[in-house]
Amino acid sequence: MFTTDLRPNEVSSSALDWGTAIHELKQELNAVVLAHYYQEPEIQDVADYIGDSLGLSRQAAETQADVIVFAGVHFMAETAKILNPDKLVLLPDLEAGCSLADSCPPTEFAAFKAAHPGHLVISYINCTADIKAMSDIICTSSNAVDIVNQIPAEQPIIFAPDQNLGRYVAAQTGRDLVLWKGSCIVHETFSERRLIDLKVKHPSADIIAHPECEPTILRHASFIGSTTALLNYTQTSPSETFIVATESGILHQMEKQNHHKRYIPAPPTGTCACNECPYMRLNTLEKLHDAMRDRKPQITLSEEIRIAALKPIQRMLDMSL
């Protein structure tokens, strides 16, 4: 069983205090708290909705709240602002960025796009608003394969910014994608040797992996899918033990939904906690509370970028019905 200091139905007194204060602010502001699965467990537990990038995008598009508090990273809060220009969108810590988004600088990507005229640009949602604005369609790990399959076979495609997800999509669709060579520091850090050693120790365990992982990890997985798909798989699979190759925050929801099963985080290459996203973990309950209390940090975008970025997001949502 995934080891934490607290059982799923137990929380610390300080977390309860922050949770009560956050609940009161939500009522006062007519606010909704959206949290990614990779957030700390106590943040997940105060959220109104927990999900992966596709689910969070849909919630952001549909919410009737006046204030959106995004417990995630910067590009996620940007997406909420793109979809809700008239709403106040707060991010608890503006330093909560994304290594994958940072791996695709807009100026360099513009030159890359210009070098491949006639190509349709499909960008993974884990990118900045500037990259979204240069894209034709946005995708998530949940729908990338399906979206590429909807594009005519004769249409050449640039896939950005995650090369690992791009390689996986190419293999699943049989398409020859032009890949931007970006990656996520968490998903590229898993050790194949240590994964094999762990499997030897737990021979009955299912290895499950996010498609952002390196091919050396994916080839050992019995199931590959988005964060939500991994969560659903652990609940429906007859297996009792899972080695999980993605950011370890998801183990909290796996544990909550079925704590009788065992969830083992896949090991990184070193002794660090590299299977935890350092950017996701910048958010805390205190920062979440203070952001709501102070109405900042706010996410702002130029209207030109917002409108340009909205079109490929809306196209994704339309293609994912």
C-alpha contacts under 8 A as a table, 3 or more apart, distances in Angstrom:
res1	aa1	res2	aa2	distance
1	M	255	E	7.63
1	M	259	H	7.13
1	M	260	H	7.46
1	M	261	K	6.26
1	M	262	R	3.76
1	M	263	Y	5.40
1	M	264	I	7.21
2	F	251	L	6.88
2	F	252	H	7.94
2	F	255	E	6.94
2	F	262	R	6.15
2	F	263	Y	5.09
2	F	264	I	6.08
2	F	265	P	7.97
4	T	7	R	6.92
6	L	9	N	7.84
6	L	10	E	5.60
6	L	11	V	6.43
6	L	12	S	7.94
7	R	10	E	5.21
7	R	11	V	7.81
8	P	11	V	7.84
8	P	252	H	7.71
8	P	255	E	7.12
8	P	256	K	5.54
11	V	15	A	6.32
11	V	16	L	6.72
11	V	42	E	7.67
12	S	15	A	5.19
12	S	16	L	6.35
13	S	16	L	4.98
13	S	17	D	6.24
14	S	17	D	5.03
14	S	18	W	6.26
15	A	18	W	5.16
15	A	19	G	5.86
15	A	42	E	6.72
15	A	285	L	7.40
16	L	19	G	4.90
16	L	20	T	6.08
17	D	20	T	5.23
17	D	21	A	6.35
18	W	21	A	5.12
18	W	22	I	6.02
18	W	285	L	6.37
18	W	286	E	6.79
18	W	289	H	7.07
19	G	22	I	5.07
19	G	23	H	6.07
19	G	46	V	6.08
19	G	285	L	7.67
20	T	23	H	5.10
20	T	24	E	6.35
21	A	24	E	5.17
21	A	25	L	6.35
21	A	289	H	7.16
22	I	25	L	5.08
22	I	26	K	6.15
22	I	46	V	7.80
22	I	288	L	7.72
22	I	289	H	5.51
22	I	292	M	7.78
23	H	26	K	5.07
23	H	27	Q	6.48
23	H	46	V	7.83
24	E	27	Q	5.25
24	E	28	E	6.28
25	L	28	E	4.90
25	L	29	L	5.98
25	L	31	A	7.62
25	L	289	H	7.88
25	L	292	M	6.66
25	L	293	R	7.04
26	K	29	L	5.35
26	K	30	N	5.51
26	K	31	A	4.63
26	K	32	V	6.56
26	K	292	M	7.94
27	Q	30	N	5.22
27	Q	31	A	6.79
28	E	31	A	7.74
29	L	66	D	7.05
29	L	67	V	6.63
30	N	65	A	5.47
30	N	66	D	5.62
30	N	67	V	6.38
31	A	65	A	5.31
31	A	66	D	5.88
31	A	67	V	4.41
31	A	68	I	5.73
31	A	69	V	6.99
32	V	47	A	7.76
32	V	48	D	6.20
32	V	63	T	7.89
32	V	65	A	5.97
32	V	67	V	6.37
32	V	68	I	5.20
32	V	69	V	6.10
33	V	46	V	7.70
33	V	47	A	4.96
33	V	48	D	5.31
33	V	49	Y	6.77
33	V	68	I	6.18
33	V	69	V	4.77
33	V	70	F	6.02
33	V	71	A	6.96
34	L	47	A	5.78
34	L	48	D	6.12
34	L	49	Y	5.12
34	L	50	I	6.14
34	L	56	L	6.88
34	L	68	I	7.27
34	L	69	V	6.22
34	L	70	F	5.06
34	L	71	A	5.88
34	L	72	G	7.95
35	A	39	Q	6.72
35	A	43	I	7.28
35	A	44	Q	6.06
35	A	47	A	5.89
35	A	48	D	7.87
35	A	49	Y	6.26
35	A	50	I	4.85
35	A	51	G	6.65
35	A	56	L	7.78
35	A	70	F	6.14
35	A	71	A	4.53
35	A	72	G	5.89
36	H	39	Q	5.74
36	H	44	Q	7.54
36	H	50	I	5.54
36	H	51	G	5.24
36	H	52	D	5.80
36	H	53	S	7.45
36	H	56	L	7.50
36	H	71	A	6.56
36	H	72	G	5.54
37	Y	44	Q	7.14
37	Y	50	I	6.11
37	Y	51	G	5.68
37	Y	52	D	6.34
37	Y	227	T	7.57
37	Y	249	G	5.89
37	Y	250	I	5.10
37	Y	253	Q	7.53
38	Y	72	G	7.75
38	Y	247	E	6.18
38	Y	248	S	6.82
38	Y	249	G	4.11
38	Y	250	I	5.70
38	Y	276	E	8.00
38	Y	277	C	7.57
38	Y	280	M	6.54
39	Q	43	I	6.30
39	Q	44	Q	6.29
39	Q	71	A	7.07
39	Q	72	G	6.66
39	Q	249	G	5.82
39	Q	280	M	5.80
39	Q	281	R	6.36
39	Q	283	N	7.62
40	E	43	I	5.45
40	E	44	Q	6.46
40	E	249	G	6.26
40	E	280	M	7.98
40	E	281	R	6.50
40	E	284	T	7.65
41	P	44	Q	5.01
41	P	45	D	6.21
41	P	249	G	7.06
41	P	252	H	6.09
42	E	45	D	5.06
42	E	46	V	6.72
42	E	285	L	7.24
43	I	46	V	5.43
43	I	47	A	6.41
43	I	71	A	7.48
43	I	284	T	6.98
43	I	285	L	6.09
44	Q	47	A	5.29
44	Q	50	I	6.51
47	A	50	I	6.46
49	Y	56	L	7.77
49	Y	59	Q	7.83
50	I	56	L	7.43
51	G	54	L	7.74
51	G	55	G	5.36
51	G	56	L	5.67
51	G	228	T	6.91
52	D	55	G	5.40
52	D	56	L	5.99
52	D	226	S	7.67
52	D	227	T	6.03
52	D	228	T	6.12
53	S	56	L	5.14
53	S	57	S	6.05
53	S	76	M	7.42
53	S	125	I	7.25
53	S	140	T	6.42
54	L	57	S	5.12
54	L	58	R	6.32
54	L	140	T	5.95
54	L	142	S	6.86
55	G	58	R	5.16
55	G	59	Q	6.23
56	L	59	Q	5.03
56	L	60	A	6.04
57	S	60	A	5.07
57	S	61	A	6.15
57	S	76	M	7.99
57	S	79	T	7.04
57	S	80	A	6.83
58	R	61	A	5.07
58	R	62	E	6.23
58	R	317	L	7.63
59	Q	62	E	5.15
59	Q	63	T	5.81
60	A	63	T	5.56
60	A	68	I	7.75
60	A	80	A	5.34
60	A	83	L	6.91
60	A	84	N	7.53
61	A	80	A	7.25
61	A	83	L	5.73
61	A	84	N	7.10
65	A	68	I	6.77
66	D	87	K	5.57
66	D	88	L	6.65
67	V	87	K	5.81
67	V	88	L	4.80
67	V	89	V	5.93
67	V	90	L	7.59
68	I	80	A	7.67
68	I	87	K	7.20
68	I	88	L	6.23
68	I	89	V	4.76
68	I	90	L	6.21
69	V	89	V	5.88
69	V	90	L	4.75
69	V	91	L	6.09
69	V	92	P	7.65
69	V	288	L	7.78
69	V	292	M	7.48
70	F	73	V	7.77
70	F	76	M	7.34
70	F	77	A	5.62
70	F	89	V	7.22
70	F	90	L	6.09
70	F	91	L	5.30
70	F	92	P	7.38
71	A	91	L	6.53
71	A	92	P	6.79
71	A	283	N	6.78
71	A	288	L	7.49
72	G	76	M	6.45
72	G	77	A	7.29
72	G	91	L	7.55
72	G	96	A	7.39
72	G	280	M	5.84
72	G	283	N	7.48
73	V	76	M	5.61
73	V	77	A	6.67
73	V	91	L	7.65
73	V	96	A	4.90
73	V	97	G	5.28
73	V	98	C	6.58
73	V	279	Y	6.81
73	V	280	M	6.01
74	H	77	A	5.28
74	H	78	E	6.16
74	H	91	L	7.21
74	H	94	L	6.71
74	H	95	E	7.76
74	H	96	A	5.85
74	H	97	G	5.09
74	H	98	C	7.21
75	F	78	E	4.88
75	F	79	T	6.17
75	F	97	G	7.26
75	F	98	C	7.58
75	F	101	A	7.60
75	F	125	I	7.90
75	F	126	N	6.46
75	F	127	C	6.13
75	F	128	T	5.45
75	F	129	A	7.03
76	M	79	T	5.10
76	M	80	A	6.49
76	M	126	N	7.66
77	A	80	A	5.04
77	A	81	K	6.33
77	A	89	V	6.82
77	A	90	L	7.26
77	A	91	L	6.46
77	A	299	I	6.90
78	E	81	K	5.02
78	E	82	I	6.10
78	E	128	T	7.68
78	E	129	A	6.62
78	E	299	I	6.47
78	E	300	T	7.82
78	E	301	L	7.80
79	T	82	I	4.99
79	T	83	L	6.32
79	T	129	A	7.39
80	A	83	L	5.21
80	A	84	N	6.01
80	A	89	V	7.06
81	K	84	N	4.81
81	K	85	P	5.41
81	K	87	K	7.30
81	K	88	L	7.87
81	K	89	V	6.09
81	K	299	I	6.81
81	K	300	T	7.35
81	K	301	L	7.69
82	I	85	P	5.97
82	I	301	L	7.82
82	I	306	R	5.22
82	I	307	I	7.39
82	I	309	A	6.99
82	I	310	L	5.91
83	L	310	L	6.68
84	N	87	K	5.45
88	L	298	Q	6.93
88	L	299	I	7.79
89	V	298	Q	5.71
89	V	299	I	5.64
90	L	291	A	6.64
90	L	292	M	7.50
90	L	295	R	7.07
90	L	296	K	5.98
90	L	297	P	5.65
90	L	298	Q	4.67
90	L	299	I	6.08
91	L	94	L	6.20
91	L	288	L	7.79
91	L	291	A	7.15
91	L	296	K	7.49
91	L	297	P	5.87
91	L	298	Q	6.50
91	L	299	I	7.04
92	P	283	N	5.90
92	P	284	T	7.63
92	P	287	K	5.18
92	P	288	L	4.96
92	P	290	D	7.63
92	P	291	A	5.42
92	P	296	K	7.72
92	P	297	P	6.57
93	D	96	A	5.59
93	D	282	L	6.60
93	D	283	N	5.92
93	D	287	K	6.94
93	D	297	P	7.12
94	L	97	G	7.31
94	L	297	P	6.72
95	E	279	Y	7.26
95	E	282	L	7.51
96	A	279	Y	4.54
96	A	280	M	6.09
96	A	281	R	7.93
96	A	282	L	5.97
96	A	283	N	7.25
97	G	101	A	7.77
97	G	102	D	7.83
97	G	279	Y	5.65
97	G	280	M	7.83
98	C	101	A	5.27
98	C	102	D	6.13
98	C	126	N	7.67
98	C	184	C	7.86
98	C	279	Y	6.45
99	S	102	D	4.99
99	S	103	S	6.18
99	S	183	S	7.42
99	S	184	C	5.68
99	S	185	I	6.22
100	L	103	S	5.12
100	L	104	C	7.21
100	L	126	N	6.66
100	L	127	C	7.04
100	L	161	P	7.07
100	L	162	D	6.89
100	L	182	G	6.09
100	L	183	S	5.11
100	L	184	C	4.66
100	L	185	I	7.33
101	A	104	C	5.76
101	A	105	P	7.96
101	A	126	N	5.71
101	A	127	C	4.22
101	A	128	T	5.89
101	A	161	P	7.29
102	D	105	P	6.39
102	D	127	C	7.65
102	D	128	T	7.98
103	S	161	P	7.45
103	S	182	G	5.29
103	S	183	S	6.97
104	C	108	E	7.30
104	C	109	F	6.40
104	C	127	C	7.45
104	C	131	I	7.80
104	C	161	P	6.18
104	C	180	W	7.92
104	C	182	G	6.52
105	P	108	E	5.53
105	P	109	F	6.11
106	P	109	F	5.04
106	P	110	A	6.01
106	P	130	D	6.21
106	P	131	I	5.96
107	T	110	A	5.18
107	T	111	A	6.52
108	E	111	A	5.22
108	E	112	F	6.26
109	F	112	F	4.83
109	F	113	K	6.05
109	F	131	I	7.60
110	A	113	K	5.12
110	A	114	A	6.16
110	A	134	M	7.51
111	A	114	A	5.01
111	A	115	A	6.23
112	F	115	A	5.14
112	F	116	H	6.77
113	K	116	H	5.31
113	K	117	P	6.88
113	K	119	H	7.86
113	K	121	V	7.98
113	K	158	I	7.80
114	A	117	P	5.78
116	H	119	H	6.00
118	G	156	P	7.14
119	H	155	Q	7.01
119	H	156	P	4.93
119	H	157	I	4.97
119	H	158	I	6.05
120	L	135	S	7.79
120	L	136	D	6.27
120	L	155	Q	7.11
120	L	156	P	6.27
120	L	157	I	4.72
120	L	158	I	6.02
121	V	134	M	7.73
121	V	135	S	4.96
121	V	136	D	5.15
121	V	137	I	6.54
121	V	157	I	5.88
121	V	158	I	4.79
121	V	159	F	6.16
121	V	160	A	7.59
122	I	135	S	6.05
122	I	136	D	6.00
122	I	137	I	4.85
122	I	138	I	5.62
122	I	139	C	6.82
122	I	157	I	6.98
122	I	158	I	6.13
122	I	159	F	5.06
122	I	160	A	6.49
123	S	127	C	7.48
123	S	131	I	7.69
123	S	132	K	6.85
123	S	135	S	6.21
123	S	136	D	7.88
123	S	137	I	6.43
123	S	138	I	4.90
123	S	139	C	6.11
123	S	159	F	5.75
123	S	160	A	4.69
123	S	161	P	6.32
124	Y	127	C	6.62
124	Y	138	I	5.72
124	Y	139	C	4.89
124	Y	140	T	5.49
124	Y	141	S	7.52
124	Y	144	A	7.80
124	Y	159	F	7.65
124	Y	160	A	6.07
124	Y	161	P	6.35
124	Y	162	D	7.03
125	I	132	K	7.69
125	I	138	I	5.76
125	I	139	C	5.70
125	I	140	T	5.61
126	N	140	T	7.92
126	N	161	P	7.75
127	C	131	I	6.15
127	C	132	K	6.81
127	C	161	P	7.05
128	T	131	I	5.33
128	T	132	K	6.36
129	A	132	K	4.93
129	A	133	A	6.07
129	A	305	I	6.89
129	A	306	R	7.27
129	A	309	A	6.09
130	D	133	A	5.08
130	D	134	M	6.64
130	D	305	I	6.55
130	D	309	A	7.32
131	I	134	M	5.14
131	I	135	S	6.45
131	I	309	A	7.92
132	K	135	S	5.06
132	K	136	D	7.98
132	K	138	I	7.00
132	K	308	A	7.60
132	K	309	A	4.85
132	K	310	L	7.97
132	K	312	P	6.97
132	K	313	I	7.84
133	A	305	I	6.03
133	A	306	R	7.50
133	A	307	I	7.87
133	A	308	A	4.62
133	A	309	A	3.91
133	A	310	L	7.55
133	A	312	P	7.63
134	M	308	A	7.54
134	M	309	A	7.45
135	S	138	I	6.98
135	S	309	A	7.60
135	S	312	P	6.31
136	D	311	K	7.60
136	D	312	P	5.10
137	I	311	K	7.81
137	I	312	P	4.15
137	I	313	I	6.44
137	I	315	R	6.00
137	I	316	M	5.87
138	I	312	P	5.32
138	I	313	I	5.30
138	I	315	R	7.41
138	I	316	M	5.49
139	C	142	S	7.91
139	C	143	N	6.11
139	C	144	A	5.18
139	C	147	I	7.18
139	C	313	I	7.89
139	C	316	M	6.07
140	T	143	N	5.47
140	T	144	A	5.57
141	S	144	A	5.47
141	S	145	V	7.99
141	S	165	L	7.36
141	S	211	P	7.15
141	S	225	G	7.28
141	S	226	S	5.18
142	S	145	V	7.89
142	S	225	G	7.07
142	S	226	S	5.10
142	S	228	T	7.85
142	S	229	A	7.52
143	N	146	D	5.27
143	N	147	I	6.06
143	N	320	S	6.87
144	A	147	I	5.21
144	A	148	V	6.20
144	A	169	V	6.79
145	V	148	V	5.32
145	V	149	N	6.15
145	V	169	V	5.42
145	V	172	Q	6.84
145	V	173	T	6.58
146	D	149	N	5.06
146	D	150	Q	6.45
147	I	150	Q	5.17
147	I	151	I	6.90
147	I	316	M	7.70
147	I	319	M	6.80
147	I	320	S	7.65
148	V	151	I	5.37
148	V	169	V	7.81
148	V	173	T	7.23
149	N	152	P	7.71
149	N	173	T	6.37
151	I	155	Q	6.90
152	P	155	Q	5.56
153	A	156	P	7.77
153	A	175	R	7.63
156	P	176	D	7.79
156	P	177	L	7.19
157	I	176	D	7.81
157	I	177	L	5.49
157	I	178	V	6.20
158	I	177	L	5.90
158	I	178	V	4.63
158	I	179	L	5.98
158	I	180	W	7.51
159	F	162	D	7.69
159	F	163	Q	7.81
159	F	166	G	6.09
159	F	177	L	6.26
159	F	178	V	5.96
159	F	179	L	5.06
159	F	180	W	6.42
160	A	163	Q	6.97
160	A	166	G	7.30
160	A	179	L	6.02
160	A	180	W	4.96
160	A	181	K	7.66
160	A	182	G	7.44
161	P	179	L	7.39
161	P	180	W	5.21
161	P	181	K	6.55
161	P	182	G	5.06
161	P	183	S	7.23
162	D	165	L	5.52
162	D	166	G	6.09
162	D	179	L	7.71
162	D	180	W	6.74
162	D	181	K	6.48
162	D	182	G	4.72
162	D	183	S	4.98
162	D	184	C	7.43
162	D	212	E	7.10
163	Q	166	G	4.77
163	Q	167	R	5.97
163	Q	179	L	5.72
163	Q	180	W	6.04
163	Q	181	K	5.07
163	Q	182	G	5.58
163	Q	183	S	6.25
163	Q	212	E	7.99
164	N	167	R	5.13
164	N	168	Y	6.28
164	N	183	S	6.86
164	N	211	P	6.73
164	N	212	E	5.11
164	N	213	C	6.24
164	N	214	E	5.91
164	N	215	P	7.16
165	L	168	Y	5.05
165	L	169	V	6.11
165	L	211	P	5.24
165	L	212	E	4.82
165	L	213	C	7.61
166	G	169	V	5.08
166	G	170	A	6.06
166	G	177	L	7.27
166	G	179	L	6.39
167	R	170	A	5.06
167	R	171	A	6.21
167	R	177	L	7.97
167	R	179	L	7.89
168	Y	171	A	5.16
168	Y	172	Q	6.23
168	Y	211	P	6.35
169	V	172	Q	5.07
169	V	173	T	6.00
169	V	175	R	7.98
170	A	173	T	5.28
170	A	174	G	5.42
170	A	175	R	5.00
170	A	176	D	6.20
170	A	177	L	6.21
171	A	174	G	5.39
171	A	175	R	7.28
183	S	187	H	7.74
183	S	188	E	6.97
183	S	212	E	7.53
184	C	187	H	5.46
184	C	188	E	6.11
184	C	212	E	7.21
185	I	188	E	5.47
185	I	189	T	6.26
185	I	277	C	7.89
186	V	189	T	5.49
186	V	190	F	7.54
186	V	246	T	7.49
186	V	247	E	6.66
186	V	274	C	6.07
186	V	275	N	5.35
186	V	276	E	6.72
186	V	277	C	6.08
187	H	190	F	6.40
187	H	210	H	7.88
187	H	212	E	5.81
187	H	213	C	4.65
187	H	214	E	7.03
187	H	245	A	7.62
187	H	246	T	6.25
187	H	247	E	7.42
187	H	275	N	7.44
188	E	212	E	7.66
188	E	213	C	5.67
188	E	214	E	5.69
189	T	268	P	5.33
189	T	269	T	5.91
189	T	274	C	6.85
189	T	275	N	7.34
190	F	195	L	7.70
190	F	213	C	7.70
190	F	217	I	7.31
190	F	245	A	7.35
190	F	266	A	6.72
190	F	267	P	5.78
190	F	268	P	4.13
190	F	269	T	5.68
190	F	275	N	7.46
191	S	194	R	5.29
191	S	195	L	5.98
191	S	217	I	7.65
191	S	267	P	6.22
191	S	268	P	5.23
191	S	269	T	4.62
192	E	195	L	4.95
192	E	196	I	6.17
192	E	216	T	6.32
192	E	217	I	5.85
193	R	196	I	5.23
193	R	197	D	6.29
194	R	197	D	4.90
194	R	198	L	6.09
194	R	267	P	6.22
194	R	268	P	7.72
194	R	269	T	7.43
195	L	198	L	5.03
195	L	199	K	6.19
195	L	217	I	7.95
195	L	266	A	6.34
195	L	267	P	6.27
196	I	199	K	5.00
196	I	200	V	6.24
197	D	200	V	5.13
197	D	201	K	6.48
198	L	201	K	5.12
198	L	202	H	6.25
199	K	202	H	4.90
199	K	203	P	5.35
199	K	204	S	7.99
199	K	205	A	6.83
199	K	207	I	7.94
199	K	243	I	7.92
200	V	203	P	5.32
202	H	205	A	5.52
204	S	239	S	7.70
204	S	241	T	6.99
205	A	239	S	7.00
205	A	240	E	7.20
205	A	241	T	4.64
205	A	242	F	5.02
205	A	243	I	6.40
206	D	221	A	7.40
206	D	222	S	6.20
206	D	223	F	7.91
206	D	239	S	6.83
206	D	241	T	6.37
206	D	242	F	4.74
206	D	243	I	6.05
207	I	220	H	6.84
207	I	221	A	4.74
207	I	222	S	5.64
207	I	223	F	6.93
207	I	242	F	5.83
207	I	243	I	4.70
207	I	244	V	6.16
207	I	245	A	7.41
208	I	221	A	5.13
208	I	222	S	5.95
208	I	223	F	4.85
208	I	224	I	5.82
208	I	225	G	7.89
208	I	230	L	6.86
208	I	242	F	6.91
208	I	243	I	6.22
208	I	244	V	5.22
208	I	245	A	6.09
209	A	213	C	6.97
209	A	217	I	7.62
209	A	218	L	6.39
209	A	221	A	6.09
209	A	223	F	6.51
209	A	224	I	4.91
209	A	225	G	6.52
209	A	230	L	7.41
209	A	244	V	6.05
209	A	245	A	4.50
209	A	246	T	6.12
210	H	213	C	5.90
210	H	218	L	7.97
210	H	224	I	5.64
210	H	225	G	5.25
210	H	226	S	5.66
210	H	227	T	6.70
210	H	230	L	7.59
210	H	245	A	6.39
210	H	246	T	5.66
211	P	214	E	7.85
211	P	218	L	7.14
211	P	224	I	6.14
211	P	225	G	6.17
211	P	226	S	7.05
213	C	217	I	6.28
213	C	218	L	6.48
213	C	245	A	7.52
213	C	246	T	7.61
214	E	217	I	5.50
214	E	218	L	6.46
215	P	218	L	4.91
215	P	219	R	6.08
216	T	219	R	5.73
216	T	220	H	7.41
217	I	220	H	5.70
217	I	221	A	6.93
218	L	221	A	5.17
218	L	224	I	7.14
221	A	224	I	6.47
223	F	230	L	7.79
224	I	230	L	7.35
225	G	228	T	7.74
225	G	229	A	5.24
225	G	230	L	5.70
226	S	229	A	4.98
226	S	230	L	6.10
227	T	230	L	5.16
227	T	231	L	6.30
227	T	246	T	7.83
227	T	250	I	7.34
228	T	231	L	5.04
228	T	232	N	6.17
229	A	232	N	5.08
229	A	233	Y	6.01
230	L	233	Y	5.06
230	L	234	T	6.40
231	L	234	T	5.45
231	L	235	Q	6.71
231	L	250	I	7.48
231	L	253	Q	7.48
231	L	254	M	5.99
232	N	235	Q	5.25
232	N	236	T	6.41
233	Y	236	T	5.30
233	Y	237	S	5.69
234	T	237	S	5.47
234	T	239	S	7.69
234	T	242	F	7.41
234	T	254	M	7.08
235	Q	254	M	7.64
235	Q	257	Q	7.28
235	Q	258	N	6.72
239	S	242	F	7.40
240	E	260	H	7.90
240	E	261	K	4.94
240	E	262	R	6.20
241	T	261	K	5.95
241	T	262	R	4.64
241	T	263	Y	5.94
241	T	264	I	7.63
242	F	262	R	6.30
242	F	263	Y	4.98
242	F	264	I	6.03
243	I	263	Y	6.09
243	I	264	I	4.71
243	I	265	P	5.76
243	I	266	A	5.68
244	V	248	S	7.74
244	V	263	Y	6.82
244	V	264	I	6.01
244	V	265	P	4.98
244	V	266	A	5.32
245	A	265	P	6.42
245	A	266	A	4.86
246	T	250	I	7.91
246	T	265	P	7.71
246	T	266	A	7.43
246	T	275	N	6.96
247	E	250	I	6.63
247	E	275	N	5.26
247	E	276	E	5.42
247	E	277	C	6.58
248	S	251	L	5.62
248	S	265	P	6.08
248	S	275	N	6.03
248	S	276	E	5.82
249	G	252	H	5.97
249	G	253	Q	7.95
249	G	276	E	7.20
250	I	253	Q	5.58
250	I	254	M	6.51
251	L	254	M	4.89
251	L	255	E	5.94
251	L	263	Y	6.64
251	L	265	P	7.81
252	H	255	E	5.14
252	H	256	K	6.17
253	Q	256	K	4.94
253	Q	257	Q	6.06
254	M	257	Q	5.31
254	M	258	N	6.18
254	M	259	H	7.30
254	M	263	Y	7.58
255	E	258	N	5.34
255	E	259	H	4.47
255	E	260	H	7.87
255	E	261	K	7.48
255	E	262	R	7.91
255	E	263	Y	7.48
256	K	259	H	5.80
258	N	261	K	6.08
259	H	262	R	7.30
265	P	275	N	7.71
266	A	275	N	7.62
267	P	275	N	7.31
268	P	271	T	7.21
268	P	272	C	7.37
268	P	273	A	7.47
268	P	274	C	5.94
268	P	275	N	6.17
270	G	274	C	7.88
273	A	276	E	5.78
274	C	277	C	7.01
276	E	281	R	7.63
277	C	280	M	5.37
277	C	281	R	6.36
278	P	281	R	5.20
278	P	282	L	6.60
279	Y	282	L	5.38
279	Y	283	N	7.92
280	M	283	N	6.32
281	R	284	T	7.31
283	N	287	K	6.30
283	N	288	L	6.98
284	T	287	K	5.17
284	T	288	L	6.10
285	L	288	L	4.97
285	L	289	H	6.11
286	E	289	H	5.10
286	E	290	D	6.09
287	K	290	D	5.01
287	K	291	A	5.96
288	L	291	A	5.27
288	L	292	M	6.50
289	H	292	M	5.32
289	H	293	R	6.16
290	D	293	R	4.88
290	D	294	D	5.85
290	D	295	R	7.97
290	D	296	K	7.99
291	A	294	D	5.30
291	A	295	R	5.46
291	A	296	K	4.95
291	A	297	P	6.24
292	M	295	R	5.07
292	M	296	K	6.95
295	R	298	Q	7.03
301	L	305	I	6.81
301	L	306	R	6.21
302	S	305	I	5.46
302	S	306	R	6.13
303	E	306	R	4.93
303	E	307	I	6.02
304	E	307	I	5.50
304	E	308	A	6.29
305	I	308	A	5.15
305	I	309	A	5.94
306	R	309	A	5.13
306	R	310	L	5.95
307	I	310	L	5.05
307	I	311	K	6.72
308	A	311	K	5.86
308	A	312	P	7.79
309	A	312	P	6.10
309	A	313	I	6.70
310	L	313	I	5.19
310	L	314	Q	5.99
311	K	314	Q	5.22
311	K	315	R	6.16
312	P	315	R	4.90
312	P	316	M	6.21
313	I	316	M	5.07
313	I	317	L	6.33
314	Q	317	L	5.02
314	Q	318	D	6.10
315	R	318	D	5.05
315	R	319	M	6.12
316	M	319	M	5.08
316	M	320	S	6.07
317	L	320	S	5.11
317	L	321	L	6.65
318	D	321	L	5.91
